[in-house]
């Protein structure tokens, strides 16, 4: 992937702010740094102690997760901020978005450093793959959509309208759960 000059400059500024020469800690949230059950988040005392120790050494701690910004803010943001009380570096959505969780006026916000949104051709290719799956009789599918505006949350698509209510209950962070033909997407 070719990075624009602006993105390279952002990555350089990020690297300059963090002293990786002396080490750092990158944690995968789900199943490693925390457990989540029935909407409650648990951070073990061992993880909490370790993260505090790394912060005390002034080393960077980066949270890595497939989650999107609003999900991280609403599930673990407050708990994590209580551990560190400093902006939280993140790599989200498999590296598609990187930035900080910050506390502004007592409220958590997300500050994006850089992002790699899908291009129209990549979206069309993915939708063609979904169409192929459905033509082959595989319809137990769920697509997650994220806009560049993290405050909008996620949208979910299912080919089965009867699953919408159950998905709304399962994915409380979804701003929209819908079903339509692939052509309408």
C-alpha positions in Angstrom: 0.0 0.0 0.0 1.4 3.4 -1.0 1.1 6.0 1.7 0.5 9.7 0.9 3.1 12.2 2.1 0.6 13.5 4.7 0.1 10.0 6.1 3.9 9.4 6.3 4.2 12.7 8.1 1.5 11.7 10.6 3.2 8.3 11.2 6.5 10.1 11.7 4.9 12.5 14.3 3.3 9.6 16.1 6.7 7.7 16.2 8.5 10.9 17.5 6.0 11.3 20.3 6.6 7.7 21.5 10.0 6.5 22.7 9.9 3.0 21.2 13.7 2.7 21.5 13.2 1.8 25.2 10.2 -0.5 24.5 6.5 -0.3 24.5 3.4 -2.5 25.0 0.9 -3.4 22.3 -2.2 -5.2 23.7 -5.0 -6.9 21.8 -8.1 -6.0 23.7 -10.5 -8.9 23.2 -9.5 -12.0 25.2 -6.0 -10.6 26.1 -6.3 -7.3 27.9 -9.9 -7.6 28.9 -12.9 -9.9 29.1 -16.4 -8.8 28.3 -19.5 -10.6 29.4 -23.1 -9.5 29.1 -22.0 -6.0 28.4 -19.7 -5.7 31.4 -16.0 -5.3 31.0 -13.4 -6.9 33.2 -9.7 -6.0 33.3 -7.7 -8.4 35.4 -5.6 -7.0 38.2 -2.4 -8.5 36.5 -3.1 -6.6 33.3 -4.0 -3.4 35.2 -0.7 -3.6 37.2 1.3 -4.3 34.2 -0.1 -1.5 32.2 0.3 1.0 35.1 4.0 -0.1 35.4 4.6 0.4 31.7 3.0 3.9 31.9 5.1 4.7 35.0 8.2 3.9 32.9 6.9 6.5 30.3 6.6 3.8 27.6 3.9 3.8 25.1 0.9 1.5 25.5 -1.1 0.8 22.3 -4.5 -0.9 22.2 -5.0 -3.0 19.2 -8.5 -4.3 18.3 -10.8 -5.1 15.4 -13.4 -2.8 17.1 -14.3 0.6 15.9 -13.8 3.9 17.9 -17.3 4.2 19.5 -17.2 0.5 20.6 -13.8 1.0 22.3 -15.1 4.2 23.9 -18.3 2.7 25.2 -16.9 -0.6 26.4 -13.4 -0.1 27.7 -12.6 3.6 27.4 -13.5 4.7 30.9 -12.0 1.6 32.6 -8.8 2.0 30.6 -8.6 5.7 31.3 -8.8 5.0 35.0 -5.7 2.8 34.7 -3.5 5.3 32.8 -5.2 8.7 32.9 -3.4 9.7 29.7 -4.5 9.6 26.0 -4.8 6.0 24.9 -3.0 5.1 21.6 -5.1 2.8 19.4 -4.8 0.7 16.2 -8.4 -0.2 15.2 -10.2 -2.1 12.6 -7.2 -4.2 11.6 -5.1 -1.1 11.1 -7.6 0.8 9.1 -7.8 3.6 11.8 -5.2 4.8 14.2 -5.4 7.5 16.8 -6.0 8.4 20.4 -8.8 8.1 22.9 -8.7 11.4 24.8 -10.7 12.9 27.6 -12.1 16.3 26.8 -14.2 18.2 29.4 -14.8 14.9 31.2 -16.0 13.1 28.1 -14.1 10.5 26.0 -13.5 11.4 22.4 -11.6 9.8 19.5 -8.8 11.7 17.7 -7.9 10.1 14.4 -4.3 10.3 13.4 -4.8 8.5 10.1 -7.1 6.1 8.3 -7.1 3.9 5.3 -10.8 3.8 4.1 -11.8 1.3 1.4 -11.8 2.6 -2.1 -15.0 2.3 -4.2 -13.4 -0.6 -6.3 -12.6 -2.5 -3.1 -16.2 -2.1 -1.8 -17.5 -3.3 -5.2 -15.2 -6.3 -5.2 -16.3 -7.2 -1.6 -20.0 -6.9 -2.6 -19.4 -9.1 -5.7 -17.9 -11.7 -3.3 -21.0 -11.5 -1.1 -23.2 -12.0 -4.2 -21.2 -15.1 -5.1 -21.7 -16.5 -1.7 -25.4 -15.9 -1.8 -25.6 -17.5 -5.3 -23.9 -20.5 -3.9 -26.6 -20.8 -1.2 -24.6 -19.3 1.6 -26.7 -16.7 3.2 -25.8 -16.7 6.9 -24.0 -13.4 6.4 -23.6 -10.2 8.3 -21.8 -7.1 7.0 -20.5 -4.3 9.2 -20.2 -0.8 7.8 -18.3 2.0 9.4 -18.3 5.6 8.2 -15.4 8.0 8.6 -17.3 9.8 11.3 -16.8 7.5 14.3 -19.7 9.1 16.1 -22.1 7.6 13.6 -21.3 4.1 14.9 -21.8 1.0 12.8 -24.4 -0.2 10.4 -25.2 -3.9 9.9 -26.6 -5.6 6.8 -28.2 -9.0 6.7 -29.9 -10.7 3.8 -32.6 -11.9 6.2 -35.1 -9.2 7.4 -36.4 -11.5 10.1 -33.0 -11.4 11.9 -33.0 -7.6 12.3 -34.6 -7.4 15.8 -32.3 -10.1 17.2 -29.2 -8.3 15.7 -30.3 -5.0 17.2 -30.4 -6.7 20.6 -27.0 -8.3 20.1 -25.2 -5.3 18.6 -26.3 -2.5 20.8 -23.8 -0.1 19.3 -25.3 -0.5 15.8 -27.0 2.7 14.8 -28.8 0.9 12.0 -29.5 -2.7 11.2 -31.1 -3.3 7.8 -31.9 -5.7 5.0 -32.2 -5.0 1.3 -30.9 -6.4 -2.0 -27.2 -6.2 -2.7 -28.0 -3.9 -5.7 -29.5 -1.4 -3.2 -26.3 -1.4 -1.1 
